[in-house]
């Protein structure tokens, strides 16, 4: 049971509308997740991620949050998570994912798994990826934005796989109705390119593997630099981002007027000459000195040079 749309945000918007109720998100999470619920007027609740990784909520914190929200009259129904996470660049270990999925199932939550970055693991032979749909196939809907590696960012296409159940078929039908109302259809050239990418032809697979390896080397070098300087940052495992906690430098940052994530974003963006979004954009505490850094920015601004490096 599948469908497609011009980008994962449209799919998540349709799924959120079709499922109803309140939405639970790990903290931090991709910047585009929460706005889909807010567009619909749905409450969102951030649950802290475990120390080991981003992408999922801590299972005990998830249970506590769900029960508190229900006690306060809320209606939590949907949990969104990611097996390979933006913004932290981490992969959720199988045992951590299992506990989070068990907690969600125990509370009757439907799980949406964003697997956009699943195929961008830097060292796949060392980092197994186990998604929640492999653990709870009847209770998980999987979305994947092909711009995570298979298509250029200017060619928006995303796919969704629903549970192969009666409830999954109903969810698909409601989601398709919403996508139709939004006129969220793939342009024909993009649909052709997406179908070609989903066949995983050897030349495209080789190009993706080369790009993933390059971003992996850049991420490792960036992590080494940050860690050696004293920043708190998880080792990168997938994708093109790292999430650094610069709180060890709080006194030095305060001396130049940087006391929260927004000021940190403005300061680093100006100093580095590249985007450095603060943690507040990913659902994190504004008072925290956290920032997402991208390996893509390290490839430079010359499109021809970037293309040569990535192929």
Backbone torsions as a table, in degrees:
resi	resn	phi	psi	omega
1	UNK	NA	106.1	-173.1
2	UNK	-131.5	169.3	173.5
3	UNK	-160.3	171.6	179.5
4	UNK	-141.4	159.4	179.6
5	UNK	-157.0	164.7	178.8
6	UNK	-79.6	69.4	177.9
7	UNK	113.9	147.6	-179.9
8	UNK	-64.0	-32.9	177.7
9	UNK	-56.7	-39.7	178.3
10	UNK	-64.2	-39.3	178.5
11	UNK	-65.8	-44.2	-179.2
12	UNK	-66.5	-37.2	176.2
13	UNK	-60.3	-46.3	-180.0
14	UNK	-64.8	-42.4	179.5
15	UNK	-64.8	-40.5	179.2
16	UNK	-64.7	-43.3	178.4
17	UNK	-65.4	-40.1	-177.4
18	UNK	-71.6	-32.3	-178.1
19	UNK	-80.1	-37.6	-176.9
20	UNK	77.4	173.0	175.9
21	UNK	79.2	-172.5	-177.2
22	UNK	-87.5	160.7	-173.5
23	UNK	-119.5	134.9	176.3
24	UNK	-109.2	136.3	-176.7
25	UNK	-132.4	145.1	171.5
26	UNK	-71.1	156.5	177.1
27	UNK	-122.7	118.7	2.5
28	UNK	-80.0	170.1	176.9
29	UNK	-149.0	167.5	178.7
30	UNK	-53.7	143.2	-173.0
31	UNK	-64.3	-20.4	-175.0
32	UNK	-92.9	-6.3	-177.6
33	UNK	-68.5	-57.8	-173.9
34	UNK	-60.3	-38.0	-178.6
35	UNK	-58.8	-27.7	179.3
36	UNK	-64.9	-41.3	177.0
37	UNK	-69.0	-40.0	-179.0
38	UNK	-64.6	-34.9	176.5
39	UNK	-58.5	-31.2	-178.5
40	UNK	-93.3	0.3	-177.5
41	UNK	72.7	22.9	-179.2
42	UNK	-93.0	135.3	175.8
43	UNK	-66.5	144.6	172.8
44	UNK	-121.2	147.4	-179.9
45	UNK	-129.7	124.0	179.9
46	UNK	-90.1	132.6	179.4
47	UNK	-119.4	128.0	-176.8
48	UNK	-60.5	143.2	175.8
49	UNK	-77.5	158.6	175.7
50	UNK	-70.1	166.8	-177.9
51	UNK	-65.0	-28.6	-172.2
52	UNK	-71.6	-26.6	-170.9
53	UNK	-166.3	170.5	166.8
54	UNK	-101.3	-172.9	173.8
55	UNK	97.0	-29.4	-179.1
56	UNK	-133.8	156.5	173.7
57	UNK	-80.6	151.9	169.4
58	UNK	-59.8	128.7	-172.8
59	UNK	-60.9	-37.8	-179.9
60	UNK	-70.5	-39.9	176.2
61	UNK	-65.7	-34.2	177.3
62	UNK	-63.1	-48.7	179.3
63	UNK	-59.5	-44.5	-179.5
64	UNK	-62.7	-41.8	-178.8
65	UNK	-66.6	-45.0	-179.6
66	UNK	-60.1	-45.7	-178.0
67	UNK	-67.8	-36.9	177.7
68	UNK	-66.4	-43.9	-179.4
69	UNK	-62.6	-42.3	179.1
70	UNK	-66.2	-38.6	178.7
71	UNK	-64.0	-27.8	179.6
72	UNK	-90.3	6.2	177.2
73	UNK	94.4	6.5	178.6
74	UNK	-79.2	175.1	-175.9
75	UNK	-136.8	68.9	-179.5
76	UNK	-67.8	127.3	-179.0
77	UNK	-130.8	-25.2	-169.7
78	UNK	-125.5	131.6	173.3
79	UNK	-117.1	125.5	176.8
80	UNK	-106.9	131.9	179.4
81	UNK	-145.3	174.6	-178.9
82	UNK	-141.2	132.0	179.9
83	UNK	-76.5	-33.3	171.4
84	UNK	-121.1	118.3	-160.1
85	UNK	-100.7	133.3	156.6
86	UNK	-106.8	123.7	27.4
87	UNK	-102.0	-6.7	-168.5
88	UNK	-83.3	-16.4	-178.2
89	UNK	71.0	21.3	-178.8
90	UNK	-107.3	162.4	174.2
91	UNK	-112.1	134.5	-177.7
92	UNK	-74.6	122.0	175.3
93	UNK	-60.0	148.5	-175.1
94	UNK	-57.3	-40.6	-177.7
95	UNK	-68.9	-33.4	177.3
96	UNK	-69.6	-43.7	177.4
97	UNK	-60.9	-42.5	-178.7
98	UNK	-59.7	-43.8	-179.2
99	UNK	-67.2	-38.5	179.0
100	UNK	-66.3	-41.8	179.8
101	UNK	-67.0	-40.3	177.3
102	UNK	-61.6	-41.3	178.8
103	UNK	-64.6	-42.3	178.9
104	UNK	-63.5	-43.6	179.6
105	UNK	-64.1	-39.6	-179.6
106	UNK	-62.4	-29.1	-179.0
107	UNK	-99.6	7.9	176.0
108	UNK	71.8	26.6	179.4
109	UNK	-86.9	142.0	169.5
110	UNK	-87.5	138.3	-175.7
111	UNK	-105.4	131.0	169.1
112	UNK	-108.2	121.0	-178.7
113	UNK	-104.7	112.7	176.3
114	UNK	-84.7	110.4	-175.8
115	UNK	-112.8	31.7	179.8
116	UNK	-55.7	-40.0	-173.8
117	UNK	-101.7	11.4	-176.8
118	UNK	-59.6	-35.9	-177.1
119	UNK	-89.6	15.8	-179.0
120	UNK	-118.2	28.6	177.9
121	UNK	-69.4	129.5	-172.9
122	UNK	-66.6	-39.9	-179.5
123	UNK	-130.7	78.4	-174.4
124	UNK	-60.3	-26.8	179.4
125	UNK	-71.6	-18.6	-179.5
126	UNK	-106.8	-15.5	-172.2
127	UNK	-126.7	87.8	178.0
128	UNK	-66.2	143.4	-180.0
129	UNK	-116.5	118.8	178.6
130	UNK	-124.3	113.8	-178.1
131	UNK	-85.4	161.4	-178.6
132	UNK	-65.4	-27.0	179.1
133	UNK	-67.0	-22.5	175.9
134	UNK	-77.5	-16.3	179.9
135	UNK	-100.7	-34.7	-176.2
136	UNK	-139.0	70.2	-171.9
137	UNK	-60.4	-28.4	-177.5
138	UNK	-83.9	-7.2	-174.9
139	UNK	-123.6	14.6	-174.9
140	UNK	-132.0	131.5	170.6
141	UNK	-107.1	132.1	-176.1
142	UNK	-107.2	130.0	172.7
143	UNK	-119.2	150.3	179.7
144	UNK	-148.2	120.5	174.5
145	UNK	-88.3	121.2	-174.8
146	UNK	-69.7	-12.1	175.8
147	UNK	-71.6	-7.0	175.0
148	UNK	-65.6	-11.6	179.0
149	UNK	173.5	-25.9	-172.4
150	UNK	-88.8	-28.3	-179.2
151	UNK	-129.7	156.4	174.5
152	UNK	-64.2	152.1	-179.1
153	UNK	-57.8	-28.6	-179.5
154	UNK	-78.6	1.8	178.3
155	UNK	-117.0	80.9	-172.4
156	UNK	-71.7	119.4	176.7
157	UNK	-154.2	136.4	177.6
158	UNK	-143.2	152.9	-179.6
159	UNK	-124.9	156.7	179.4
160	UNK	-136.7	140.2	175.0
161	UNK	-120.2	122.6	-178.9
162	UNK	-93.2	159.3	173.9
163	UNK	-59.3	140.7	-178.9
164	UNK	-84.5	66.2	-177.9
165	UNK	-139.1	172.1	175.7
166	UNK	-61.7	-43.5	178.3
167	UNK	-64.1	-37.8	177.7
168	UNK	-64.5	-38.8	177.9
169	UNK	-65.4	-38.8	177.3
170	UNK	-65.6	-41.9	178.9
171	UNK	-63.2	-40.3	178.0
172	UNK	-62.9	-44.9	-178.7
173	UNK	-61.9	-44.1	178.8
174	UNK	-64.9	-40.7	-179.7
175	UNK	-65.0	-41.0	178.6
176	UNK	-64.6	-37.6	176.4
177	UNK	-59.8	-42.5	-179.0
178	UNK	-68.4	-43.9	178.2
179	UNK	-61.6	-38.2	177.8
180	UNK	-64.8	-42.7	178.8
181	UNK	-63.3	-32.0	178.8
182	UNK	-83.4	-4.8	-174.2
183	UNK	56.5	38.6	-176.7
184	UNK	-93.0	73.3	-179.9
185	UNK	-113.9	150.9	177.5
186	UNK	-72.5	135.5	169.9
187	UNK	-63.8	146.9	-174.2
188	UNK	-55.9	-46.9	179.1
189	UNK	-61.2	-36.9	179.1
190	UNK	-69.0	-39.9	178.6
191	UNK	-61.5	-40.4	178.2
192	UNK	-64.8	-44.1	179.2
193	UNK	-64.4	-39.7	179.5
194	UNK	-64.6	-43.1	178.5
195	UNK	-62.0	-39.7	177.6
196	UNK	-63.5	-44.0	-179.7
197	UNK	-64.0	-39.7	-178.3
198	UNK	-67.9	-19.7	173.4
199	UNK	-75.6	-11.1	179.1
200	UNK	52.0	59.1	177.9
201	UNK	-63.7	149.8	-174.5
202	UNK	-55.2	-40.7	-177.2
203	UNK	-65.9	-35.6	179.0
204	UNK	-74.9	-38.7	177.5
205	UNK	-62.7	-41.0	179.0
206	UNK	-66.2	-40.0	178.5
207	UNK	-64.2	-43.2	178.4
208	UNK	-62.4	-43.6	-179.8
209	UNK	-61.2	-39.6	178.7
210	UNK	-64.9	-45.1	-179.6
211	UNK	-64.8	-41.4	179.2
212	UNK	-61.8	-44.2	179.9
213	UNK	-62.8	-40.2	179.0
214	UNK	-64.1	-48.4	178.6
215	UNK	-62.9	-33.8	177.3
216	UNK	-63.7	-42.5	178.7
217	UNK	-65.5	-41.6	178.3
218	UNK	-64.6	-41.8	-179.6
219	UNK	-64.3	-40.5	178.8
220	UNK	-63.6	-43.4	179.2
221	UNK	-65.0	-40.8	179.1
222	UNK	-66.2	-41.0	177.6
223	UNK	-62.3	-44.0	179.5
224	UNK	-59.0	-43.8	179.9
225	UNK	-63.3	-46.9	-178.5
226	UNK	-65.8	-45.8	-177.9
227	UNK	-64.3	-42.2	179.8
228	UNK	-63.4	-31.6	-180.0
229	UNK	-77.9	-15.2	178.4
230	UNK	112.0	3.3	177.8
231	UNK	-73.4	155.4	175.3
232	UNK	-97.4	115.2	-175.6
233	UNK	-153.3	131.9	178.0
234	UNK	-71.1	145.4	176.5
235	UNK	-60.8	132.9	-179.0
236	UNK	-72.7	142.3	-179.5
237	UNK	-128.1	-20.4	-175.7
238	UNK	-157.1	161.5	173.4
239	UNK	73.5	-153.6	-169.8
240	UNK	-131.0	21.5	-175.0
241	UNK	-136.5	156.1	168.5
242	UNK	-129.7	154.4	-178.4
243	UNK	-124.9	109.7	-172.2
244	UNK	-107.9	137.7	173.9
245	UNK	-102.2	114.1	-176.6
246	UNK	-100.2	20.1	-180.0
247	UNK	-59.5	-29.3	175.4
248	UNK	-59.5	-19.8	-179.7
249	UNK	-101.0	15.8	-174.6
250	UNK	-53.0	-46.2	-179.8
251	UNK	-61.3	-43.7	-179.6
252	UNK	-66.8	-38.8	178.8
253	UNK	-67.3	-42.2	179.2
254	UNK	-60.7	-33.2	-179.4
255	UNK	-64.4	-23.1	176.1
256	UNK	-110.5	23.2	170.7
257	UNK	84.7	17.3	-179.8
258	UNK	-107.1	110.0	-176.3
259	UNK	-127.4	-3.3	177.5
260	UNK	-149.5	-179.8	-173.7
261	UNK	-66.7	-36.3	179.8
262	UNK	-66.5	-45.0	177.9
263	UNK	-65.4	-35.4	176.9
264	UNK	-64.4	-43.6	177.6
265	UNK	-58.0	-48.9	-178.7
266	UNK	-63.0	-41.9	-177.8
267	UNK	-66.2	-49.2	-176.8
268	UNK	-70.5	-37.3	178.0
269	UNK	-60.2	-41.7	178.9
270	UNK	-69.8	-41.3	-176.3
271	UNK	-73.8	-38.5	-175.7
272	UNK	-88.1	-20.3	-176.4
273	UNK	69.6	27.6	178.9
274	UNK	-150.6	155.6	-179.5
275	UNK	-60.5	135.9	177.3
276	UNK	-140.3	71.3	-174.9
277	UNK	-62.9	136.1	179.9
278	UNK	-74.2	163.0	-177.2
279	UNK	-61.6	-24.1	179.8
280	UNK	-62.0	-24.1	178.7
281	UNK	-74.6	-12.5	-177.7
282	UNK	-114.7	24.9	177.0
283	UNK	82.2	5.8	-178.4
284	UNK	-86.0	169.4	-177.5
285	UNK	-65.9	129.1	178.8
286	UNK	-58.8	-32.4	-177.8
287	UNK	-72.6	-16.4	-179.5
288	UNK	-75.4	147.9	179.3
289	UNK	-98.2	63.3	-178.1
290	UNK	-115.7	148.6	-173.9
291	UNK	-149.3	145.9	174.0
292	UNK	-100.2	130.2	177.1
293	UNK	-115.5	143.7	-174.0
294	UNK	-112.5	135.7	174.9
295	UNK	-72.7	-25.7	179.8
296	UNK	-59.2	-35.4	-179.7
297	UNK	-66.5	-21.2	-179.0
298	UNK	-78.7	-6.8	179.2
299	UNK	-84.7	-5.1	178.1
300	UNK	89.9	178.4	-175.5
301	UNK	-99.6	-14.5	-177.5
302	UNK	-76.4	113.4	-175.0
303	UNK	-62.3	-34.5	179.5
304	UNK	-68.3	-40.4	177.7
305	UNK	-65.9	-43.9	179.2
306	UNK	-59.5	-45.6	-179.5
307	UNK	-62.0	-40.3	179.7
308	UNK	-65.7	-39.0	-179.8
309	UNK	-67.8	-33.7	-173.5
310	UNK	-89.9	-0.1	-179.0
311	UNK	-122.4	NA	NA
